Amino acid sequence: MKVIIILSFLVISLFSQDLKVKITKQISQIPVKHLGQTVDIKRIQDPYHVLSDDYTKTSRACPPFCVHPMKVADGVKTIAEVELVNYIKNYVNKGKGLIVDARLPSWYNVETIPSAINIPYNLVTESDKATVESILELLGAKKTNSGLDFSNVKELIVFCNGLWDDQSSRLIKGLLKNGYPADKIVWYRDGFQGWKLLGLTTVIMDVKEVK
């Protein structure tokens, strides 16, 4: 699947460079694997860049697109962008955790955060028990005679479109309902809109899948 890096006004260099628009004072960029290719997560370097797609919208009909509170569920931590970037560096790049895009494939296949895998919320909330168990096993749960053992499951950071979208909260609640430990789930509440607002790198999957 073709991956296109979205980086407006990027000056390409053969050597590592200290970017003017950093993520934090200490972090200029973070490399990560996405579908087998290395992607450098950084911010758009053009200080005059503005969003021009659907994520510029400030208002959507509520319901269904209502603003969500800071806490999604008991025991589930909420984070923002710096924590997510550090998570990519310290967990995803070391194979200890996953970033999960909870949106339907029609969203994920357009554009997502580098390294994110797609687990559409409805696969957990609307599927039969066997399908849900197979997903949980892929995340590290082990089938035993007394049920699933979650002691070695992956830590997950779950996101969707943003503050006005409930796809990530639905997935999180579905995972919890099926036994996934709350302390192994982290919620990136700002979601894709928050990520894009800061000019952070995104990947386009396959434009032919846009619906």
N, C-alpha and C positions, 0 to 999 in steps of 0.2 A: 504494500500500500504506500503510495507516494506521501512523503511528509514534506511540507513546505514551512519554512521558518518565517514567522512574521516579525520582522525587525525593520521598522521604518527608519530612514536616514542613518543606516549603519555604515561606518567606515571600516572596511575589511582590512585586516593586517595579518601578515604571516607570523607575527610575534604577539605574545601576550601583551595586552595593553591595560593601563589603569584608566578605567572609564570615568568620564566627568559626571555622568548621572549614575550613581551607584545605587545599590539596593539599601545598604547601610554604610556607615563610615568604614567598616571593616570588610564588607562583602561587595565586590564589584560584579561577580558573576559566579554561577555554579553550574558545572557540567552534569548532565544526567542522560541516561539512555532512554530513548523512546522508540519502540518498534525496531530495536537493533541499531539505531543511529544515535550518535552523540549530539545532544542539543545543549547549547550554553544558555542558561536562564540569566537574563540581564534585563535592564530597562531600556526602552526606546531612548536614543540619545538626542533626539530633536526636542529642545525645550518648548517648541511651539506646537508640537503634535497634539491633536485632539481626537477623541473617538468619533467615528462617523457611521457606526453600524447600529443594530438594535439595542446595544448596551448603553446608548446615550439616553434612552428613555428614562424619565423620572417617575412616570405614573402608568400603572396598569390596573385594570378593573379588579377590585377586591370585594367579594370573592371572584375567582380563586386566588389571585395573586396578592396575598396579604403579607404585611411585614411581620417577620417572626421574631420572637424574643431571643435574648442572649443564650438562654439555657434550653437545650433541646430535650434532654432527659437526665434523670438522676445519674450521677457518676460519669457522665460524658463531658469531657473538657471541650471548651470552645477556644479556638485560636484565630490569629490573624496572619498577615502575609509574612512577617519576619520569622515567626515560629514555623510556618510552612516551609520557607526556604531552608531554614536550619534542619528541619525534619528530612527534607530531600537529601541534604548533605550528609546527615548523620545516620539516617535509617534506610531510606530508599536506596541510596548508592552502596550501602553495605548489605543489602538483601534482608534487612530486619523489619521492613514495613512497606506498606503500599498506600498509594494515593488512589482513591476510588471516585470516579465520576459517576454519580448516581443518576444522571440524566438518561432519558431514552436515547437509543442509538441515533435517531434523527438529529439530536443535538450533538452528541459526542463525535459523530462522523463528520461534522462540519469543522469544529475547532475545539481544542481542549488544552489543559495544562500539561506541559511536558512530563512524561513518565506516568501519567494517569492511566489506569485501566478502567474499563467500563463495566460496571455491574448495575444495570438499570434497576431502579427501585422496585418495579413490578415483578421482576424475577423472584424476589424474596417475598413480596406482599401478596402476590396473586397466583403463585405457582403451587403445584402439588408438593407434598412432603418430600418425595424422592428427589425432586429437582432442587428444592431448598437445601436438603442435606448434601447433595453433590456440590453445591456452591460453597457451603460451609466447610466441606472437606478440602476443597481447593484452597481455602483460606487457612488451612492447618488443623482443622478439627479432626479427631480420630474416632472412628466408629468402634464402640465397645458393646459388650453384652447388655449393659445398662443404659446405653444411649451414646451421645456424642461427648467426647472428652475435649474441652476447650483450653486445656492447660498450655498448649504450644501454638495457639493461633497467632496469626500476624497482627501487628498493630495497624489500624486503618485510620487514615484521614479521609473523611468523606465530604464532598462538596457537590453543589449543583449550580444553578444560574446566579444565585445571590440571595439577598435579604428578603426578596419578594417571592421566592420559589420554595416549594415544599418537597421536591423530589429527594433531596438529601435527608430531610427529617423523616420522611416515610421509610427510606431504606434503613436508617439508624434504628427506628422503632421496630421495624420488621426483624432486623438482626437481633435486637434485644429480646424480642418476643420468642425467638427461636433459640435462645440460650447464649448468644454471643456475649462475652463479658464487657460490661460498660467501660471498664478501665483500659480496654484494648481498642476503644473507639474514640476518635477525636473529630470534632466538627469544625470545618472551615466555613464559618457562617457567611462571610462576605462573598464567597463563591466566585464564579467566573467573572461577574461584572466587577467585583472588587479587584481581582487580579489584573483585568484589562485596564481599569482606571489608573493603575500605577505604571502602566506601560511595560508590564512584565511580558517576557517571551511566551508566545502561544504557538501551537502547531495546528495546521490545517491537515485534516486526514485525507479525504478524497472528495473533491468538490462535486463529483458526479453523484454523491450520495445525499446531496442537499435536497430536502423535501419541502 
